[in-house]
């Protein structure tokens, strides 16, 4: 499936899960900052996406919470190190981190979780299933 085929289905699930306005759910929309998702919503989003696409999704694979569990090799003074950025690329290959790399403050990592990230993740899962 293409991103253009997947996006409307992801959008529908996000609108339902978050009570968001359809016009607000764009590929560039950030889950927390733009769509007001809270951490509890991530579980509901995963459940809805599993059902919609017939996939088994490990929540920590889509929303990896434990990437940086206080490892000083990965984060120093609130900023991701080169090793931290490598870890991010490994754990989230479907994330576009180009902008984040310019200012890799840990507090900004939530901005990586966009509708596009979810759509690309679903596409990668569907491609693995084939």
BATI-191794 format. One record per residue (C-alpha): residue number from 1; x, y, z. Coordinates in pm, 1 decimal. Layout:
REC num       xx       yy       zz
REC NUM        X        Y        Z
...
END
This chain:
REC num       xx       yy       zz
REC   1      0.0      0.0      0.0
REC   2    111.1    354.1    -66.6
REC   3    121.4    635.7    186.8
REC   4   -169.6    796.9      0.6
REC   5   -376.7    483.2     57.7
REC   6   -276.6    444.3    421.6
REC   7   -306.3    805.7    536.0
REC   8   -688.4    839.6    515.7
REC   9   -730.1    524.9    723.4
REC  10   -477.4    643.7    983.0
REC  11   -646.6    983.6    986.6
REC  12   -986.5    827.5   1059.7
REC  13   -842.8    632.3   1352.7
REC  14   -671.2    940.3   1496.1
REC  15   -987.0   1150.4   1463.3
REC  16  -1180.4    882.3   1650.4
REC  17   -914.4    819.6   1916.1
REC  18   -836.3   1183.6   1987.9
REC  19  -1163.6   1352.9   1907.4
REC  20   -965.4   1571.5   1670.2
REC  21  -1115.2   1774.4   1388.9
REC  22  -1053.4   1606.6   1052.2
REC  23   -906.1   1928.4    910.8
REC  24   -643.4   1930.2   1187.5
REC  25   -509.3   1583.5   1105.6
REC  26   -243.5   1634.6    840.8
REC  27     72.8   1434.9    771.8
REC  28    273.7   1707.2    945.8
REC  29     51.3   1718.4   1255.4
REC  30    234.1   1635.1   1577.7
REC  31     38.6   1399.0   1799.2
REC  32     91.2   1585.4   2123.9
REC  33    153.6   1947.2   2027.2
REC  34   -104.2   1972.3   1747.1
REC  35   -360.8   1700.3   1821.3
REC  36   -341.9   1711.7   2203.0
REC  37   -267.2   1341.3   2241.9
REC  38   -169.9   1226.7   2588.0
REC  39     36.3    921.7   2670.8
REC  40   -278.9    723.5   2755.5
REC  41   -406.0    793.0   2402.4
REC  42   -111.1    608.7   2248.6
REC  43   -246.0    273.8   2368.4
REC  44   -584.9    347.5   2212.1
REC  45   -417.7    457.9   1887.5
REC  46   -217.9    133.6   1871.1
REC  47   -533.1    -73.2   1934.4
REC  48   -727.2    109.8   1663.4
REC  49   -444.0     78.3   1410.5
REC  50   -409.0   -294.2   1481.0
REC  51   -777.5   -344.3   1416.4
REC  52   -786.4   -119.5   1109.2
REC  53   -489.2   -278.3    934.6
REC  54   -498.6   -633.5   1073.1
REC  55   -154.7   -596.6   1229.9
REC  56      5.1   -679.3   1561.4
REC  57    179.5   -365.3   1681.5
REC  58    416.9   -357.6   1975.1
REC  59    341.6    -23.9   2143.5
REC  60    710.3     23.1   2225.4
REC  61    798.3    -25.5   1861.6
REC  62    567.7    253.7   1742.3
REC  63    617.0    476.0   2047.2
REC  64    952.7    363.6   2192.1
REC  65    949.6    500.3   2543.7
REC  66   1259.5    328.5   2670.1
REC  67   1506.0    446.9   2406.9
REC  68   1683.9    681.4   2641.1
REC  69   1626.3    545.9   2991.8
REC  70   1885.1    776.2   3143.8
REC  71   2182.3    631.2   2954.7
REC  72   2454.0    900.9   2971.7
REC  73   2598.0    769.9   2645.3
REC  74   2276.7    870.8   2471.2
REC  75   2182.2   1195.6   2645.7
REC  76   2405.9   1454.3   2804.9
REC  77   2279.1   1780.5   2953.0
REC  78   1935.8   1721.0   2801.3
REC  79   2072.6   1681.0   2448.3
REC  80   2102.6   1362.4   2244.1
REC  81   2460.1   1265.7   2171.7
REC  82   2579.3   1124.0   1838.4
REC  83   2518.0    778.1   1990.5
REC  84   2170.7    890.8   2096.5
REC  85   2088.8   1005.7   1744.0
REC  86   2214.5    673.0   1606.7
REC  87   1991.9    489.2   1856.0
REC  88   1696.8    702.4   1749.1
REC  89   1760.8    619.7   1382.3
REC  90   1779.9    249.3   1468.4
REC  91   1465.8    237.5   1684.9
REC  92   1262.1    470.3   1464.4
REC  93   1375.2    423.3   1103.3
REC  94   1045.7    565.7    975.3
REC  95   1094.7    897.3   1161.2
REC  96   1223.6   1204.0    981.2
REC  97   1486.7   1329.2   1221.8
REC  98   1663.0   1575.5    988.5
REC  99   1515.0   1883.4   1160.7
REC 100   1551.8   1731.5   1507.6
REC 101   1923.1   1664.1   1446.7
REC 102   1984.2   2040.2   1418.7
REC 103   1856.6   2091.6   1775.5
REC 104   1850.5   1746.8   1940.0
REC 105   1714.3   1852.0   2279.6
REC 106   1545.3   1559.3   2448.5
REC 107   1248.4   1778.0   2542.6
REC 108   1174.6   1820.0   2168.3
REC 109   1162.8   1448.5   2088.9
REC 110    782.2   1448.9   2106.2
REC 111    777.5   1657.5   1789.0
REC 112    898.3   1350.4   1598.2
REC 113    569.6   1172.3   1663.1
REC 114    368.2   1294.7   1367.5
REC 115     84.9   1152.9   1162.6
REC 116    339.5   1094.8    886.3
REC 117    553.3    885.1   1123.2
REC 118    253.8    664.0   1202.0
REC 119    163.6    635.0    834.7
REC 120    519.0    536.4    737.9
REC 121    533.2    291.0   1027.7
REC 122    210.1    123.4    912.8
REC 123    345.9    108.0    558.0
REC 124    664.6    -61.9    680.8
REC 125    460.7   -314.6    884.4
REC 126    236.7   -391.8    587.7
REC 127    541.9   -440.2    364.6
REC 128    687.7   -688.0    616.6
REC 129    358.7   -879.2    619.0
REC 130    368.8   -937.4    241.0
END
